Amino acid sequence: MQYPFIFDAHLDLSMNAMEWNRDLRLSVTEIREREKGLSDLPDRGNNMVSLKAMRKGNVGLCVATQIARYVKKSNLLPGWNSPEQAWAQTQGQLAWYKAMEAAGELIQITNKEQVENHLSNWKTNNTATPIGYILSLEGADSICNLDYLEKSYEQGLRAIGPAHYGPGTYAYGTDSDGGIGLKGRELLKKIEELQLILDVTHLSDTSFWETMDYYNGPLWASHNNCRTLVNHNRQFSDKQILEIISRGGVIGVVLDAWMMKENWQRGVSKPEAMGVSLQQVADNIDHICQLAGNCNHVGIGSDLDGGFGKEQAPYDMDTIADLQKIPAILQSRGYSKTDILKVLHDNFLSFLKRIWS
């Protein structure tokens, strides 16, 4: 049986490879076996993503990140002590992507022609075609100055989120709040000049609305859920979602359990006990579609293995290949085949083809 094609708008592949020390060419089971007995990370032995699992689930194209936070002395979050160190970390991550390209596992996608060629090649022979990836920077703290953003663009960067968690150099992120300031405005101007995609995920409320006042280029929210369903600043309010929709953006729903269930306690709560399943993913998809009045602005940005694994994911999933359970759930809720394909890939692909035309 040929599963429908899936576009995943957010995977931290290089972070898993370079920081978690996972060889993503192995199967999920093999990676779990290697991690037996390790406890340095909360999801050791619980990983859900590998390149083989992506192939099994027909996840043939993704937005893959570089990520490295710079933290000032007063910031208690983990991170690097200088922007230059953070930059060097992202360069190591880029080197891994390039090594995977050389090994025939991945292929970088940077323009419309490459998208179309990749989709054609994948449809013809998805077992031999490398998995496509679009390079994105999650949090801009590693951009020491705007010359570094130009270097990143030359390296293939095509999307960027100004903030991650806490206060950043260019914007405030999750669990903090404040404006974008002069540096943030200069970054947005350069993003627009380079025609990068602005990823508004993680922006604090104040930074989000100041960004909307200042920025006029293409944007998406690669991995974000709905505040109406789980009331936390990590989620977007209906007003924010409608703003993204009004600008032609797409929102990728996330599969992190704490973002899908009120009162989740990290490290304590269990998905099955809390009733966190792919039904909550569908709830977020439904909510965005209801706000939009159509199915044109929502997709999947799973964030699987983004610092969590099976211990904090829908209980009816074992690996990323189980994203293929989403179509049946949507069908049971009355979604047409056309609208299901929009959610699985068409909305993000249409967005890329439009802005890269």
Contacts in CASP RR format, 6 or more apart in sequence:
PFRMAT RR
TARGET T0000
AUTHOR 0000-0000-0000
METHOD contacts of the structure
MODEL  1
MQYPFIFDAHLDLSMNAMEWNRDLRLSVTEIREREKGLSDLPDRGNNMVS
LKAMRKGNVGLCVATQIARYVKKSNLLPGWNSPEQAWAQTQGQLAWYKAM
EAAGELIQITNKEQVENHLSNWKTNNTATPIGYILSLEGADSICNLDYLE
KSYEQGLRAIGPAHYGPGTYAYGTDSDGGIGLKGRELLKKIEELQLILDV
THLSDTSFWETMDYYNGPLWASHNNCRTLVNHNRQFSDKQILEIISRGGV
IGVVLDAWMMKENWQRGVSKPEAMGVSLQQVADNIDHICQLAGNCNHVGI
GSDLDGGFGKEQAPYDMDTIADLQKIPAILQSRGYSKTDILKVLHDNFLS
FLKRIWS
2 58 0 8 1.000
3 57 0 8 1.000
3 58 0 8 1.000
3 324 0 8 1.000
4 58 0 8 1.000
4 324 0 8 1.000
4 327 0 8 1.000
4 340 0 8 1.000
4 341 0 8 1.000
4 344 0 8 1.000
4 345 0 8 1.000
5 58 0 8 1.000
5 60 0 8 1.000
5 61 0 8 1.000
5 119 0 8 1.000
5 122 0 8 1.000
5 123 0 8 1.000
5 344 0 8 1.000
5 345 0 8 1.000
6 57 0 8 1.000
6 58 0 8 1.000
6 59 0 8 1.000
6 60 0 8 1.000
6 300 0 8 1.000
6 323 0 8 1.000
6 324 0 8 1.000
6 344 0 8 1.000
6 345 0 8 1.000
7 59 0 8 1.000
7 60 0 8 1.000
7 61 0 8 1.000
7 62 0 8 1.000
7 299 0 8 1.000
7 300 0 8 1.000
7 344 0 8 1.000
7 345 0 8 1.000
7 348 0 8 1.000
7 349 0 8 1.000
8 54 0 8 1.000
8 59 0 8 1.000
8 61 0 8 1.000
8 62 0 8 1.000
8 63 0 8 1.000
8 300 0 8 1.000
8 301 0 8 1.000
8 302 0 8 1.000
8 320 0 8 1.000
8 323 0 8 1.000
9 62 0 8 1.000
9 63 0 8 1.000
9 220 0 8 1.000
9 222 0 8 1.000
9 223 0 8 1.000
9 250 0 8 1.000
9 252 0 8 1.000
9 299 0 8 1.000
9 300 0 8 1.000
9 301 0 8 1.000
9 348 0 8 1.000
10 62 0 8 1.000
10 63 0 8 1.000
10 65 0 8 1.000
10 136 0 8 1.000
10 201 0 8 1.000
10 222 0 8 1.000
10 223 0 8 1.000
10 252 0 8 1.000
10 254 0 8 1.000
10 301 0 8 1.000
10 302 0 8 1.000
10 303 0 8 1.000
11 49 0 8 1.000
11 62 0 8 1.000
11 63 0 8 1.000
11 64 0 8 1.000
11 65 0 8 1.000
11 301 0 8 1.000
11 302 0 8 1.000
11 303 0 8 1.000
11 304 0 8 1.000
11 305 0 8 1.000
12 64 0 8 1.000
12 65 0 8 1.000
12 67 0 8 1.000
12 138 0 8 1.000
12 303 0 8 1.000
12 305 0 8 1.000
12 306 0 8 1.000
12 307 0 8 1.000
13 24 0 8 1.000
13 49 0 8 1.000
13 62 0 8 1.000
13 64 0 8 1.000
13 65 0 8 1.000
13 97 0 8 1.000
13 133 0 8 1.000
14 64 0 8 1.000
14 65 0 8 1.000
14 66 0 8 1.000
14 92 0 8 1.000
14 93 0 8 1.000
14 94 0 8 1.000
14 96 0 8 1.000
14 97 0 8 1.000
15 65 0 8 1.000
15 67 0 8 1.000
15 93 0 8 1.000
15 306 0 8 1.000
16 22 0 8 1.000
16 24 0 8 1.000
16 47 0 8 1.000
16 49 0 8 1.000
16 305 0 8 1.000
16 306 0 8 1.000
17 23 0 8 1.000
17 24 0 8 1.000
17 93 0 8 1.000
17 96 0 8 1.000
18 89 0 8 1.000
18 92 0 8 1.000
18 93 0 8 1.000
18 96 0 8 1.000
20 41 0 8 1.000
20 47 0 8 1.000
20 305 0 8 1.000
22 31 0 8 1.000
22 47 0 8 1.000
22 50 0 8 1.000
23 31 0 8 1.000
24 31 0 8 1.000
24 49 0 8 1.000
24 50 0 8 1.000
24 51 0 8 1.000
24 100 0 8 1.000
25 50 0 8 1.000
25 51 0 8 1.000
25 52 0 8 1.000
25 103 0 8 1.000
25 105 0 8 1.000
26 34 0 8 1.000
26 50 0 8 1.000
26 52 0 8 1.000
27 50 0 8 1.000
27 52 0 8 1.000
27 53 0 8 1.000
28 47 0 8 1.000
28 48 0 8 1.000
28 49 0 8 1.000
28 50 0 8 1.000
28 52 0 8 1.000
28 53 0 8 1.000
28 318 0 8 1.000
28 319 0 8 1.000
31 45 0 8 1.000
31 47 0 8 1.000
31 50 0 8 1.000
32 45 0 8 1.000
32 46 0 8 1.000
32 47 0 8 1.000
35 44 0 8 1.000
35 45 0 8 1.000
35 47 0 8 1.000
36 45 0 8 1.000
37 44 0 8 1.000
38 44 0 8 1.000
38 45 0 8 1.000
41 307 0 8 1.000
42 266 0 8 1.000
42 267 0 8 1.000
42 307 0 8 1.000
42 308 0 8 1.000
42 311 0 8 1.000
42 312 0 8 1.000
43 305 0 8 1.000
43 307 0 8 1.000
43 308 0 8 1.000
43 309 0 8 1.000
43 310 0 8 1.000
43 311 0 8 1.000
43 312 0 8 1.000
46 309 0 8 1.000
46 310 0 8 1.000
46 311 0 8 1.000
47 305 0 8 1.000
47 309 0 8 1.000
47 310 0 8 1.000
48 304 0 8 1.000
48 305 0 8 1.000
48 309 0 8 1.000
48 310 0 8 1.000
48 313 0 8 1.000
48 317 0 8 1.000
48 318 0 8 1.000
48 319 0 8 1.000
48 320 0 8 1.000
49 304 0 8 1.000
49 305 0 8 1.000
49 319 0 8 1.000
49 320 0 8 1.000
50 319 0 8 1.000
50 320 0 8 1.000
51 100 0 8 1.000
51 105 0 8 1.000
51 106 0 8 1.000
51 131 0 8 1.000
53 319 0 8 1.000
53 320 0 8 1.000
53 321 0 8 1.000
54 60 0 8 1.000
54 62 0 8 1.000
54 131 0 8 1.000
54 320 0 8 1.000
54 321 0 8 1.000
55 126 0 8 1.000
55 127 0 8 1.000
55 131 0 8 1.000
56 319 0 8 1.000
56 321 0 8 1.000
57 320 0 8 1.000
57 321 0 8 1.000
57 322 0 8 1.000
57 323 0 8 1.000
57 324 0 8 1.000
58 126 0 8 1.000
58 324 0 8 1.000
59 131 0 8 1.000
59 320 0 8 1.000
59 321 0 8 1.000
59 323 0 8 1.000
60 122 0 8 1.000
60 126 0 8 1.000
60 131 0 8 1.000
60 132 0 8 1.000
61 109 0 8 1.000
61 115 0 8 1.000
61 118 0 8 1.000
61 119 0 8 1.000
61 122 0 8 1.000
61 131 0 8 1.000
61 132 0 8 1.000
61 133 0 8 1.000
61 134 0 8 1.000
61 345 0 8 1.000
61 349 0 8 1.000
62 131 0 8 1.000
62 132 0 8 1.000
62 133 0 8 1.000
62 134 0 8 1.000
63 133 0 8 1.000
63 134 0 8 1.000
63 136 0 8 1.000
63 159 0 8 1.000
63 222 0 8 1.000
63 301 0 8 1.000
64 97 0 8 1.000
64 106 0 8 1.000
64 133 0 8 1.000
64 134 0 8 1.000
64 135 0 8 1.000
64 136 0 8 1.000
65 135 0 8 1.000
65 136 0 8 1.000
65 137 0 8 1.000
65 138 0 8 1.000
66 90 0 8 1.000
66 93 0 8 1.000
66 94 0 8 1.000
66 135 0 8 1.000
66 136 0 8 1.000
66 137 0 8 1.000
66 138 0 8 1.000
66 142 0 8 1.000
66 157 0 8 1.000
67 90 0 8 1.000
67 93 0 8 1.000
67 137 0 8 1.000
67 138 0 8 1.000
67 139 0 8 1.000
67 164 0 8 1.000
68 79 0 8 1.000
68 80 0 8 1.000
68 85 0 8 1.000
68 86 0 8 1.000
68 87 0 8 1.000
68 89 0 8 1.000
68 90 0 8 1.000
68 93 0 8 1.000
68 141 0 8 1.000
68 142 0 8 1.000
69 77 0 8 1.000
69 78 0 8 1.000
69 79 0 8 1.000
69 80 0 8 1.000
69 86 0 8 1.000
69 139 0 8 1.000
69 141 0 8 1.000
69 164 0 8 1.000
69 165 0 8 1.000
70 79 0 8 1.000
70 80 0 8 1.000
70 81 0 8 1.000
70 82 0 8 1.000
70 83 0 8 1.000
70 85 0 8 1.000
70 86 0 8 1.000
70 141 0 8 1.000
70 142 0 8 1.000
70 168 0 8 1.000
70 169 0 8 1.000
71 77 0 8 1.000
71 78 0 8 1.000
71 79 0 8 1.000
71 80 0 8 1.000
71 81 0 8 1.000
72 167 0 8 1.000
75 166 0 8 1.000
75 167 0 8 1.000
77 165 0 8 1.000
77 166 0 8 1.000
79 86 0 8 1.000
80 86 0 8 1.000
80 89 0 8 1.000
83 141 0 8 1.000
83 142 0 8 1.000
83 143 0 8 1.000
83 144 0 8 1.000
83 169 0 8 1.000
84 144 0 8 1.000
86 141 0 8 1.000
86 142 0 8 1.000
87 142 0 8 1.000
87 143 0 8 1.000
87 144 0 8 1.000
87 148 0 8 1.000
89 142 0 8 1.000
90 137 0 8 1.000
90 142 0 8 1.000
90 152 0 8 1.000
94 135 0 8 1.000
94 155 0 8 1.000
97 106 0 8 1.000
97 108 0 8 1.000
97 133 0 8 1.000
97 135 0 8 1.000
100 106 0 8 1.000
101 107 0 8 1.000
101 108 0 8 1.000
101 130 0 8 1.000
104 130 0 8 1.000
105 130 0 8 1.000
105 131 0 8 1.000
106 130 0 8 1.000
106 131 0 8 1.000
106 132 0 8 1.000
106 133 0 8 1.000
107 118 0 8 1.000
107 129 0 8 1.000
107 130 0 8 1.000
107 131 0 8 1.000
107 132 0 8 1.000
107 133 0 8 1.000
108 114 0 8 1.000
108 132 0 8 1.000
108 133 0 8 1.000
108 134 0 8 1.000
108 135 0 8 1.000
108 156 0 8 1.000
109 115 0 8 1.000
109 118 0 8 1.000
109 132 0 8 1.000
109 133 0 8 1.000
109 134 0 8 1.000
110 134 0 8 1.000
110 135 0 8 1.000
110 156 0 8 1.000
110 158 0 8 1.000
111 356 0 8 1.000
112 352 0 8 1.000
112 353 0 8 1.000
112 356 0 8 1.000
112 357 0 8 1.000
115 349 0 8 1.000
115 352 0 8 1.000
115 353 0 8 1.000
115 356 0 8 1.000
116 353 0 8 1.000
118 129 0 8 1.000
118 132 0 8 1.000
119 349 0 8 1.000
121 129 0 8 1.000
122 129 0 8 1.000
134 158 0 8 1.000
134 159 0 8 1.000
134 352 0 8 1.000
135 155 0 8 1.000
135 156 0 8 1.000
135 157 0 8 1.000
135 158 0 8 1.000
135 159 0 8 1.000
136 157 0 8 1.000
136 158 0 8 1.000
136 159 0 8 1.000
136 160 0 8 1.000
136 161 0 8 1.000
136 197 0 8 1.000
136 199 0 8 1.000
136 222 0 8 1.000
137 143 0 8 1.000
137 152 0 8 1.000
137 157 0 8 1.000
137 159 0 8 1.000
137 160 0 8 1.000
137 161 0 8 1.000
138 161 0 8 1.000
138 164 0 8 1.000
138 199 0 8 1.000
138 201 0 8 1.000
138 202 0 8 1.000
139 160 0 8 1.000
139 161 0 8 1.000
139 162 0 8 1.000
139 163 0 8 1.000
139 164 0 8 1.000
139 168 0 8 1.000
139 202 0 8 1.000
140 149 0 8 1.000
140 160 0 8 1.000
140 161 0 8 1.000
140 162 0 8 1.000
140 163 0 8 1.000
140 169 0 8 1.000
140 170 0 8 1.000
140 171 0 8 1.000
140 187 0 8 1.000
141 164 0 8 1.000
141 168 0 8 1.000
141 169 0 8 1.000
141 170 0 8 1.000
142 148 0 8 1.000
143 149 0 8 1.000
143 152 0 8 1.000
143 169 0 8 1.000
143 170 0 8 1.000
143 187 0 8 1.000
146 186 0 8 1.000
146 187 0 8 1.000
146 190 0 8 1.000
149 157 0 8 1.000
149 160 0 8 1.000
149 187 0 8 1.000
149 190 0 8 1.000
149 191 0 8 1.000
149 194 0 8 1.000
150 190 0 8 1.000
150 194 0 8 1.000
152 160 0 8 1.000
153 194 0 8 1.000
153 196 0 8 1.000
157 196 0 8 1.000
158 196 0 8 1.000
158 197 0 8 1.000
159 196 0 8 1.000
159 197 0 8 1.000
159 198 0 8 1.000
159 199 0 8 1.000
159 220 0 8 1.000
159 222 0 8 1.000
160 191 0 8 1.000
160 196 0 8 1.000
160 197 0 8 1.000
160 198 0 8 1.000
160 199 0 8 1.000
161 198 0 8 1.000
161 199 0 8 1.000
161 200 0 8 1.000
161 201 0 8 1.000
161 202 0 8 1.000
161 203 0 8 1.000
162 170 0 8 1.000
162 171 0 8 1.000
162 180 0 8 1.000
162 184 0 8 1.000
162 187 0 8 1.000
162 188 0 8 1.000
162 198 0 8 1.000
162 203 0 8 1.000
162 207 0 8 1.000
162 211 0 8 1.000
163 170 0 8 1.000
163 171 0 8 1.000
163 172 0 8 1.000
163 173 0 8 1.000
163 174 0 8 1.000
163 202 0 8 1.000
163 203 0 8 1.000
163 204 0 8 1.000
163 207 0 8 1.000
164 173 0 8 1.000
164 174 0 8 1.000
164 202 0 8 1.000
165 173 0 8 1.000
165 174 0 8 1.000
165 175 0 8 1.000
165 176 0 8 1.000
165 202 0 8 1.000
166 172 0 8 1.000
166 173 0 8 1.000
166 174 0 8 1.000
166 175 0 8 1.000
166 176 0 8 1.000
166 204 0 8 1.000
167 173 0 8 1.000
167 176 0 8 1.000
167 178 0 8 1.000
169 183 0 8 1.000
170 180 0 8 1.000
170 183 0 8 1.000
170 184 0 8 1.000
170 187 0 8 1.000
171 179 0 8 1.000
171 180 0 8 1.000
171 184 0 8 1.000
171 203 0 8 1.000
171 204 0 8 1.000
171 207 0 8 1.000
171 211 0 8 1.000
172 178 0 8 1.000
172 179 0 8 1.000
172 180 0 8 1.000
172 203 0 8 1.000
172 204 0 8 1.000
172 206 0 8 1.000
172 207 0 8 1.000
173 202 0 8 1.000
173 203 0 8 1.000
173 204 0 8 1.000
173 207 0 8 1.000
174 202 0 8 1.000
174 204 0 8 1.000
174 233 0 8 1.000
174 234 0 8 1.000
175 233 0 8 1.000
175 234 0 8 1.000
176 204 0 8 1.000
177 204 0 8 1.000
177 205 0 8 1.000
177 206 0 8 1.000
177 207 0 8 1.000
177 233 0 8 1.000
178 204 0 8 1.000
178 206 0 8 1.000
178 207 0 8 1.000
179 204 0 8 1.000
179 206 0 8 1.000
179 207 0 8 1.000
179 210 0 8 1.000
180 187 0 8 1.000
180 188 0 8 1.000
180 207 0 8 1.000
180 210 0 8 1.000
180 211 0 8 1.000
180 214 0 8 1.000
181 210 0 8 1.000
185 214 0 8 1.000
188 198 0 8 1.000
188 211 0 8 1.000
188 214 0 8 1.000
188 215 0 8 1.000
191 198 0 8 1.000
191 215 0 8 1.000
191 217 0 8 1.000
192 215 0 8 1.000
192 216 0 8 1.000
192 217 0 8 1.000
195 217 0 8 1.000
195 218 0 8 1.000
195 355 0 8 1.000
197 218 0 8 1.000
197 219 0 8 1.000
197 220 0 8 1.000
197 355 0 8 1.000
198 211 0 8 1.000
198 215 0 8 1.000
198 217 0 8 1.000
198 218 0 8 1.000
198 219 0 8 1.000
198 220 0 8 1.000
199 219 0 8 1.000
199 220 0 8 1.000
199 221 0 8 1.000
199 222 0 8 1.000
200 208 0 8 1.000
200 211 0 8 1.000
200 219 0 8 1.000
200 220 0 8 1.000
200 221 0 8 1.000
200 224 0 8 1.000
200 244 0 8 1.000
201 221 0 8 1.000
201 222 0 8 1.000
201 223 0 8 1.000
201 224 0 8 1.000
202 234 0 8 1.000
203 211 0 8 1.000
204 233 0 8 1.000
205 233 0 8 1.000
205 237 0 8 1.000
205 240 0 8 1.000
208 240 0 8 1.000
212 243 0 8 1.000
217 247 0 8 1.000
218 249 0 8 1.000
218 351 0 8 1.000
218 355 0 8 1.000
219 244 0 8 1.000
219 247 0 8 1.000
219 249 0 8 1.000
220 244 0 8 1.000
220 249 0 8 1.000
220 250 0 8 1.000
220 251 0 8 1.000
220 252 0 8 1.000
220 348 0 8 1.000
220 351 0 8 1.000
221 236 0 8 1.000
221 244 0 8 1.000
221 249 0 8 1.000
221 250 0 8 1.000
221 251 0 8 1.000
221 252 0 8 1.000
222 252 0 8 1.000
222 301 0 8 1.000
223 252 0 8 1.000
223 253 0 8 1.000
223 254 0 8 1.000
223 301 0 8 1.000
223 302 0 8 1.000
223 303 0 8 1.000
224 234 0 8 1.000
224 235 0 8 1.000
224 236 0 8 1.000
224 251 0 8 1.000
224 252 0 8 1.000
224 253 0 8 1.000
224 254 0 8 1.000
225 234 0 8 1.000
225 235 0 8 1.000
225 236 0 8 1.000
225 253 0 8 1.000
225 254 0 8 1.000
225 259 0 8 1.000
225 260 0 8 1.000
225 284 0 8 1.000
226 235 0 8 1.000
226 236 0 8 1.000
226 238 0 8 1.000
226 241 0 8 1.000
226 284 0 8 1.000
226 287 0 8 1.000
226 288 0 8 1.000
227 233 0 8 1.000
227 235 0 8 1.000
227 236 0 8 1.000
227 237 0 8 1.000
227 238 0 8 1.000
227 240 0 8 1.000
228 237 0 8 1.000
228 238 0 8 1.000
228 287 0 8 1.000
229 235 0 8 1.000
229 260 0 8 1.000
229 280 0 8 1.000
229 283 0 8 1.000
229 284 0 8 1.000
229 287 0 8 1.000
230 258 0 8 1.000
230 259 0 8 1.000
230 260 0 8 1.000
230 261 0 8 1.000
230 262 0 8 1.000
231 262 0 8 1.000
232 259 0 8 1.000
234 259 0 8 1.000
235 259 0 8 1.000
236 244 0 8 1.000
236 251 0 8 1.000
238 291 0 8 1.000
241 251 0 8 1.000
241 288 0 8 1.000
241 291 0 8 1.000
242 291 0 8 1.000
244 250 0 8 1.000
244 251 0 8 1.000
244 297 0 8 1.000
245 288 0 8 1.000
245 291 0 8 1.000
245 292 0 8 1.000
245 297 0 8 1.000
248 297 0 8 1.000
248 351 0 8 1.000
249 297 0 8 1.000
249 351 0 8 1.000
250 297 0 8 1.000
250 298 0 8 1.000
250 299 0 8 1.000
250 347 0 8 1.000
250 348 0 8 1.000
250 351 0 8 1.000
251 288 0 8 1.000
251 297 0 8 1.000
251 298 0 8 1.000
251 299 0 8 1.000
252 298 0 8 1.000
252 299 0 8 1.000
252 300 0 8 1.000
252 301 0 8 1.000
252 348 0 8 1.000
253 281 0 8 1.000
253 284 0 8 1.000
253 285 0 8 1.000
253 288 0 8 1.000
253 298 0 8 1.000
253 299 0 8 1.000
253 300 0 8 1.000
253 301 0 8 1.000
254 260 0 8 1.000
254 284 0 8 1.000
254 301 0 8 1.000
254 302 0 8 1.000
254 303 0 8 1.000
255 281 0 8 1.000
255 301 0 8 1.000
255 302 0 8 1.000
255 303 0 8 1.000
255 304 0 8 1.000
255 313 0 8 1.000
255 314 0 8 1.000
255 317 0 8 1.000
256 303 0 8 1.000
256 306 0 8 1.000
256 308 0 8 1.000
256 312 0 8 1.000
256 313 0 8 1.000
257 264 0 8 1.000
257 269 0 8 1.000
257 271 0 8 1.000
257 274 0 8 1.000
257 276 0 8 1.000
257 308 0 8 1.000
257 312 0 8 1.000
257 313 0 8 1.000
257 314 0 8 1.000
258 264 0 8 1.000
258 266 0 8 1.000
258 269 0 8 1.000
258 312 0 8 1.000
260 276 0 8 1.000
260 280 0 8 1.000
260 281 0 8 1.000
260 283 0 8 1.000
260 284 0 8 1.000
260 314 0 8 1.000
261 269 0 8 1.000
261 274 0 8 1.000
261 275 0 8 1.000
261 276 0 8 1.000
261 280 0 8 1.000
263 269 0 8 1.000
264 274 0 8 1.000
264 276 0 8 1.000
266 312 0 8 1.000
267 311 0 8 1.000
267 312 0 8 1.000
270 311 0 8 1.000
271 277 0 8 1.000
271 310 0 8 1.000
271 311 0 8 1.000
271 312 0 8 1.000
271 313 0 8 1.000
271 314 0 8 1.000
271 315 0 8 1.000
272 315 0 8 1.000
275 315 0 8 1.000
276 313 0 8 1.000
276 314 0 8 1.000
276 315 0 8 1.000
277 314 0 8 1.000
277 315 0 8 1.000
277 316 0 8 1.000
278 314 0 8 1.000
278 316 0 8 1.000
278 317 0 8 1.000
278 322 0 8 1.000
278 325 0 8 1.000
278 326 0 8 1.000
278 329 0 8 1.000
279 329 0 8 1.000
280 314 0 8 1.000
281 314 0 8 1.000
281 326 0 8 1.000
281 329 0 8 1.000
282 326 0 8 1.000
282 329 0 8 1.000
282 330 0 8 1.000
282 333 0 8 1.000
285 298 0 8 1.000
285 299 0 8 1.000
285 330 0 8 1.000
285 343 0 8 1.000
286 333 0 8 1.000
288 297 0 8 1.000
288 298 0 8 1.000
289 295 0 8 1.000
289 297 0 8 1.000
289 298 0 8 1.000
289 339 0 8 1.000
292 298 0 8 1.000
295 335 0 8 1.000
295 339 0 8 1.000
295 342 0 8 1.000
295 343 0 8 1.000
295 347 0 8 1.000
296 342 0 8 1.000
296 347 0 8 1.000
297 347 0 8 1.000
298 342 0 8 1.000
298 343 0 8 1.000
298 347 0 8 1.000
299 342 0 8 1.000
299 343 0 8 1.000
299 344 0 8 1.000
299 347 0 8 1.000
299 348 0 8 1.000
300 323 0 8 1.000
300 326 0 8 1.000
300 343 0 8 1.000
300 344 0 8 1.000
302 320 0 8 1.000
302 323 0 8 1.000
304 313 0 8 1.000
304 320 0 8 1.000
310 317 0 8 1.000
310 318 0 8 1.000
316 322 0 8 1.000
316 325 0 8 1.000
317 323 0 8 1.000
317 325 0 8 1.000
326 343 0 8 1.000
326 344 0 8 1.000
327 340 0 8 1.000
327 344 0 8 1.000
330 339 0 8 1.000
330 340 0 8 1.000
330 343 0 8 1.000
331 337 0 8 1.000
331 340 0 8 1.000
335 343 0 8 1.000
END
